[in-house]
Amino acid sequence: MPVIIMCIIIFCLTLVYSLNIGASSIFGKFGTNGWYHWTYEEQWAILYSQNFFLLSFVWYLAFISFSFLHRTASLIEFIPLRNKVWIGAFFISIILQFCFCAVSLAHGPFELSRFPWFIYFLGFAWPIVLIPVQELVKMHDNKEFTRFQKRSKLEFSTKLGMHSPL
């Protein structure tokens, strides 16, 4: 959920700063007369926003995939940098996404310097917040899994002892 919220924030900020309009005017402006009637600048602003959204989404998913490698072991116990397949998939997905973004925006009318620094900062630094959140979720899941295993063992042991011939 925090990934999607941050991606939507990046999308909106990119749209606001590419068109130099207020944040309140982006909600509803693009739905009133349809995309056939958008200006050249508005079409490119949407394309830039979509590419920034997609780039940040892939960036976040690649980083939180650190914690997807093992269900209950934390990053301290299970170091993902030993997994060569994961490292390859991580770098290939990031490189392919950057290439897609570069090709999509190669002939765009906006300079990347038009967007303020904090959009890039939010885009690239958000995994610093995401990884501890993922670890907290994993710790909670580990507690629930351990409790389930203990409950299952107790239930099995009780039923097994109940029907024992001795």
N, C-alpha and C positions, 0 to 999 in steps of 0.2 A: 504494500500500500504506500509506504513512503517513497518508493521508486516512482510510481505513477504520479503522485502529487508533485514531486520535484520536476518530473518531465513536463507536466502541464504548466508549471510555473515558468520553466525555461521556454516553452512554446509561446506563452503569452508575453513574456518579456521580449523575446526576439521579435514578435509581431509588433509590439508597441514601439520598440526602438528602430525597427526597419521602416515603419510608416510615419514615425514622429507624431504619434497621436496619444491621447490619454488612454489609460487602462480601461476606463469605463466605456469608451467608444468601440473597443474591439468586440465586446459582447453584444451581438445583435446586428452589427453593421454588415457583416458578411452574409447574413441570412435574409436580408430584406429584398434584394433584387436579383439574387442568383449569381452564380459564378460566370455566366456568359457576359455579364455587364461590368465585371471588374476591370479596373485599369491595369495597364502593364505593370506598374509599380506594386499594386495590390497582389497580383498573381505571383510576382517574384517574392514578395514578403511572405506569402503563404508557403512557397517552396523553401525559403530559408528557414522558416519556423519549423516546417516538417522535418527538414534535414537536421536541424539542431535537436529536435525532439528525438528523432531516431538515433542519432549519434549518442546522445546522453543515455537513452534507454539501453542500447547495446553495451555501452561503457559500464553502466550500473550492473546489468546482468552478468557481465564478464567478471566484475569484481566480487559480486556476492556469490558467484559460483565457487569461490574459495570454500564456503561453508556447505556447499552441496555435495562435496566428495564423500563425506561420512555423516551418517545420520545423527549420531550422538556424541562422537568425539569432537572436542574443541580444536581450534587451530593450533593450540599449544601441544596437544597430544598427537594430532594427526597433521603433519606438515604437508600441505598440498604441493609444495615445490619439488617434491620427489616424484610426482606423477608427470611423466613426460608427455603423455597424451593430453592431459589437461593443459599443460603449458603451451603445447602446440595449438590446441583449440582456442585457448585464450588469445594468443597473439594473432592467429589467423582471423578470428572474428573481429578483433579490433582493427587490424590492417584493412580487411575487406570493407568494413564500415567506413573508415576514413577515406578509402579510395572511392566508394560510392558517393560519399558526401562531396568529395573534391570534383568528381565528374559532374555531379548534378549542379554544382554551383560555379563551375568553371567560367561560364559566360554570363554570370549574373551581374546586375547593375550595381550591387552594393559591395562596398569594401568591408572586409571583416573587422576593420578598425572602427566601423560605424557603431558596432555594438559595444556597450560598456564592459569593463573588465569583470564586473561581478557576475555577469552571465557565464563567462568562461570559468570563473572561480566556482560558482555553484555547480557547474557541469562536471568539473574535474575533481573537486574536493569532496563532493557528497559521499563517496565511498568510505571516507574516514568516519562518517557517522553511521553508514549502513552496516559495516562489518561488525562493530560492537552490538548493534541491534540484532543482527543475525545470530551472534553468539549468545545473547540473552535468550532469544527464542529457542535456540538449540539447548541451552541449559534447562529451560522449562520443559521442553520435549523430553529430555533425558530423564528428568524427575518423573514425569508422567509414565514414560516407558518402564522405568525401574519399578514404580508402584504397580503397574499393570502386570509385570513379570512376577512380582512377589504375590500378588493376589491370585494369579493363575496357578502358581506353584502351590499355594496354600489350598486352593480349591481342588487341585489334582491330588495332592497328598491326602486330603481328608476323604475324598471319594475312594481312593485306592485303598486306604486303611479300612474303610467301612466294609468293603466287599472282600477283604482278605480272608482266606480259609483258616488262618491261625488265630 
